[in-house]
Amino acid sequence: MKLVVLGAAGRMGRTLVKIITETGGASLHAALEREGSPAIGSDAGLLAGIGDIGLSVEADIDAALDGADGIVDFTAPAVSVSLAAKAAEKRLVHVIGTTGFEADADAAIGKAARNGAVVVKSGNMSLGVNLLAVLVEQAARALGPDAFDIEVLEMHHRHKVDAPSGTALLLGAAAAKGRGISLPEHSVRVRDGITGAREKGSIGFATLRGGSVVGEHSVILAGEGERIELSHAATDRAIFARGAVKAALWAKDQPAGLYSMRDVLGLAA
């Protein structure tokens, strides 16, 4: 499967280049960076630390998509929306690991999936996190809001620009689904000053940023006299790259539509 990597000179992009070249059934078709990037013209393999692979980083997205089978995209919401439209036009697989989407961007990606793109979109591409989401949903369903409160705690490196993280929101959505409620209507993102007592049934988020932390997430279910914590720690961003490539290979045989990593991993209810 011929894959195009966006942001090939970034940390995630370099990791994707490496994982694609190591994965049977996948090949690197093109490596892209933004116009003006100092990486343009450099060998993608050398940037990824795997040696010269004879494929230079380029900036022309349309040219790069010619002959491709899919796009792997950990960029920014506006870029992902634009790419989804191109994927729909060319009937490509589009794996989206980008986070920080607003409702209108999500709607645009859904439209692309209806118009011909095979989109796999997830706040986290790792097997462990998606299994954790299933467990969180089950725990939230079993432990009702009268007895247990739910808080989602996350920490990432100092360079992360969105908060809460896509993974935290994925876990919050799983908890809300287990409770049969709407996350936007029940989430608490900020606490400051005299906030009053915690509202029953709310799902709280706490965000930490610092250092080089790849990603740590905990869902805390706190009751009277007891507390349950379901956690995941990522120590290597290669887990996200492997998940994304696995998603692309899976999606190649799927009809156009919008899928999640739960679908890829067979964890969908």
C-alpha positions as CSV (number, residue, x, y, z in Angstrom):
1,M,0.0,0.0,0.0
2,K,1.5,3.3,-1.1
3,L,1.3,5.8,1.7
4,V,1.9,9.6,1.8
5,V,3.2,11.1,5.1
6,L,2.4,14.7,6.1
7,G,4.8,16.6,8.3
8,A,7.6,14.2,7.4
9,A,10.3,16.3,9.1
10,G,8.5,16.5,12.5
11,R,8.8,14.0,15.3
12,M,5.7,12.1,14.4
13,G,6.4,12.3,10.7
14,R,9.9,10.9,11.1
15,T,8.6,8.0,13.2
16,L,5.9,7.3,10.5
17,V,8.6,7.2,7.8
18,K,10.5,4.6,9.8
19,I,7.5,2.5,10.7
20,I,6.2,2.4,7.1
21,T,9.5,1.3,5.7
22,E,9.6,-1.5,8.3
23,T,6.0,-2.7,7.7
24,G,5.2,-5.5,5.3
25,G,2.5,-4.5,2.8
26,A,3.2,-0.8,3.1
27,S,5.6,1.5,1.3
28,L,6.4,5.2,1.5
29,H,5.0,6.8,-1.7
30,A,5.8,10.5,-0.7
31,A,6.9,12.6,2.2
32,L,5.5,16.1,2.5
33,E,6.3,19.2,4.4
34,R,4.9,22.8,4.3
35,E,6.1,25.2,1.7
36,G,9.4,26.9,2.8
37,S,10.4,24.1,5.2
38,P,14.2,23.7,5.4
39,A,13.5,19.9,5.0
40,I,12.3,20.3,1.4
41,G,14.7,18.3,-0.8
42,S,16.2,16.3,2.0
43,D,16.0,12.5,1.9
44,A,13.1,11.4,4.1
45,G,15.1,8.3,5.3
46,L,18.0,10.4,6.5
47,L,15.7,12.7,8.4
48,A,14.1,9.6,10.0
49,G,17.5,8.2,11.0
50,I,17.2,5.1,8.8
51,G,19.6,6.0,6.0
52,D,19.1,7.2,2.4
53,I,15.9,5.7,0.9
54,G,16.1,7.7,-2.3
55,L,12.9,9.7,-1.6
56,S,13.1,13.4,-1.1
57,V,10.7,15.5,1.0
58,E,8.5,17.7,-1.2
59,A,5.8,20.3,-0.8
60,D,3.4,19.6,-3.7
61,I,0.5,17.7,-2.2
62,D,-1.4,17.2,-5.4
63,A,1.6,15.7,-7.2
64,A,2.4,13.5,-4.2
65,L,-1.2,12.1,-4.1
66,D,-0.9,10.9,-7.7
67,G,-0.7,7.1,-7.6
68,A,-1.0,7.0,-3.9
69,D,-3.3,4.6,-2.0
70,G,-3.6,6.6,1.3
71,I,-2.5,9.5,3.5
72,V,-1.3,9.3,7.1
73,D,-1.9,12.6,8.7
74,F,-0.8,13.9,12.2
75,T,-0.9,17.6,11.3
76,A,-3.4,20.4,12.3
77,P,-7.2,20.5,12.0
78,A,-7.3,22.9,9.0
79,V,-4.8,20.8,7.1
80,S,-6.6,17.6,7.9
81,V,-9.9,19.0,6.6
82,S,-8.3,20.1,3.3
83,L,-6.7,16.6,2.9
84,A,-10.0,14.9,3.6
85,A,-11.5,16.7,0.7
86,K,-8.6,15.6,-1.6
87,A,-9.0,12.1,-0.3
88,A,-12.6,12.1,-1.2
89,E,-11.9,13.3,-4.7
90,K,-9.3,10.6,-5.3
91,R,-11.0,7.9,-3.4
92,L,-8.1,7.5,-1.0
93,V,-7.7,6.1,2.5
94,H,-7.1,9.0,5.0
95,V,-5.8,8.1,8.4
96,I,-6.2,11.1,10.8
97,G,-4.3,11.2,14.1
98,T,-4.6,15.0,14.3
99,T,-6.4,16.3,17.4
100,G,-8.0,19.6,18.5
101,F,-11.0,19.6,16.0
102,E,-13.9,21.9,16.4
103,A,-17.4,20.7,15.4
104,D,-17.4,22.3,12.0
105,A,-14.1,20.6,11.1
106,D,-15.5,17.2,12.3
107,A,-18.5,17.8,10.1
108,A,-16.3,18.6,7.1
109,I,-14.4,15.3,7.6
110,G,-17.7,13.4,7.9
111,K,-18.8,14.9,4.6
112,A,-15.5,13.8,2.9
113,A,-16.1,10.3,4.2
114,R,-19.6,10.3,2.7
115,N,-18.2,11.6,-0.6
116,G,-15.7,8.8,-1.2
117,A,-12.8,9.0,1.3
118,V,-12.1,6.0,3.6
119,V,-11.4,7.9,6.8
120,V,-10.0,6.4,10.0
121,K,-10.0,9.1,12.6
122,S,-9.0,8.7,16.3
123,G,-7.8,10.8,19.1
124,N,-5.3,8.0,19.7
125,M,-4.0,5.3,17.4
126,S,-2.6,2.9,20.0
127,L,-4.0,-0.5,20.8
128,G,-3.6,0.1,24.6
129,V,-5.6,3.4,24.7
130,N,-8.4,2.1,22.6
131,L,-8.7,-1.0,24.8
132,L,-8.6,1.4,27.8
133,A,-11.5,3.3,26.3
134,V,-13.6,0.1,26.1
135,L,-12.8,-0.6,29.8
136,V,-13.7,3.0,30.8
137,E,-17.1,2.7,29.0
138,Q,-17.8,-0.6,30.8
139,A,-16.7,0.8,34.2
140,A,-18.8,4.0,33.7
141,R,-21.8,1.9,32.8
142,A,-21.4,-0.4,35.8
143,L,-20.6,2.4,38.4
144,G,-23.4,4.9,38.2
145,P,-23.2,8.7,38.8
146,D,-24.9,8.4,42.2
147,A,-22.0,6.5,43.7
148,F,-18.9,7.4,41.5
149,D,-17.5,10.6,40.1
150,I,-15.4,10.5,36.9
151,E,-12.2,12.6,36.3
152,V,-9.8,12.4,33.4
153,L,-6.2,13.4,34.0
154,E,-3.7,13.8,31.2
155,M,-0.1,15.0,30.8
156,H,1.9,15.7,27.6
157,H,5.1,17.3,26.6
158,R,5.6,21.1,26.6
159,H,5.1,21.5,22.9
160,K,1.5,20.2,22.7
161,V,-0.8,22.9,21.5
162,D,-4.4,21.6,22.3
163,A,-6.0,20.8,25.6
164,P,-7.6,18.5,26.7
165,S,-5.7,16.1,24.5
166,G,-7.6,14.1,21.9
167,T,-7.0,11.0,23.9
168,A,-8.5,12.6,27.0
169,L,-11.6,13.5,25.0
170,L,-11.7,10.0,23.6
171,L,-11.7,8.6,27.1
172,G,-14.2,11.2,28.3
173,A,-16.5,10.3,25.4
174,A,-16.2,6.6,26.3
175,A,-17.2,7.4,29.9
176,A,-20.1,9.5,28.7
177,K,-21.3,6.7,26.4
178,G,-21.2,4.3,29.3
179,R,-23.4,6.6,31.3
180,G,-25.7,7.4,28.3
181,I,-25.0,11.1,28.5
182,S,-23.6,13.8,26.2
183,L,-20.0,14.7,26.9
184,P,-20.2,18.4,25.8
185,E,-23.2,18.9,28.1
186,H,-21.5,17.2,31.1
187,S,-17.8,18.0,30.8
188,V,-16.0,20.3,33.2
189,R,-12.8,21.7,31.6
190,V,-11.8,24.4,34.1
191,R,-12.0,24.9,37.9
192,D,-10.9,28.1,39.4
193,G,-12.0,30.0,42.5
194,I,-15.1,29.3,44.4
195,T,-16.7,26.7,42.1
196,G,-19.2,25.2,44.5
197,A,-19.7,21.5,45.0
198,R,-19.1,19.1,42.2
199,E,-22.1,18.6,40.0
200,K,-23.4,15.0,40.0
201,G,-22.8,13.2,36.8
202,S,-20.2,15.6,35.4
203,I,-17.0,14.4,33.8
204,G,-14.0,16.5,34.8
205,F,-10.7,17.1,32.9
206,A,-7.4,18.1,34.3
207,T,-4.5,18.9,32.0
208,L,-0.7,18.9,32.7
209,R,2.0,20.0,30.3
210,G,5.8,19.8,30.7
211,G,9.1,18.2,29.7
212,S,9.1,15.5,27.0
213,V,6.2,13.3,28.2
214,V,4.8,11.4,25.2
215,G,1.4,10.9,26.8
216,E,0.0,9.8,30.1
217,H,-3.7,9.4,30.8
218,S,-5.8,8.2,33.8
219,V,-9.5,7.9,34.3
220,I,-10.4,8.1,37.9
221,L,-13.7,6.8,39.2
222,A,-14.0,8.1,42.8
223,G,-16.6,6.8,45.2
224,E,-17.2,7.0,48.9
225,G,-14.2,5.3,50.6
226,E,-12.8,3.9,47.3
227,R,-11.2,4.9,44.1
228,I,-10.6,3.1,40.8
229,E,-7.9,4.3,38.4
230,L,-7.6,3.1,34.8
231,S,-4.4,4.3,33.2
232,H,-2.2,4.2,30.1
233,A,1.4,5.6,29.7
234,A,3.0,6.0,26.3
235,T,6.8,6.0,26.4
236,D,7.4,5.9,22.6
237,R,5.4,7.6,19.9
238,A,6.1,4.6,17.6
239,I,3.0,3.0,19.1
240,F,0.9,5.7,17.4
241,A,2.7,5.3,14.1
242,R,2.3,1.5,14.2
243,G,-1.4,1.9,14.9
244,A,-1.8,4.4,12.1
245,V,-0.1,2.2,9.6
246,K,-2.2,-0.8,10.8
247,A,-5.3,1.4,10.3
248,A,-4.3,2.3,6.7
249,L,-3.8,-1.3,5.8
250,W,-7.1,-2.3,7.3
251,A,-8.9,0.6,5.6
252,K,-7.7,-0.3,2.2
253,D,-10.3,-3.0,1.9
254,Q,-13.2,-1.0,3.4
255,P,-15.9,1.0,1.6
256,A,-15.9,4.8,1.9
257,G,-17.0,6.0,5.3
258,L,-15.8,7.2,8.7
259,Y,-14.2,4.7,11.0
260,S,-12.4,4.7,14.3
261,M,-9.6,2.6,15.8
262,R,-12.2,0.6,17.6
263,D,-13.3,-0.6,14.1
264,V,-9.7,-1.3,13.1
265,L,-9.0,-3.3,16.2
266,G,-12.4,-5.2,16.3
267,L,-13.4,-3.5,19.5
268,A,-16.5,-1.7,18.2
269,A,-19.7,-2.7,20.0
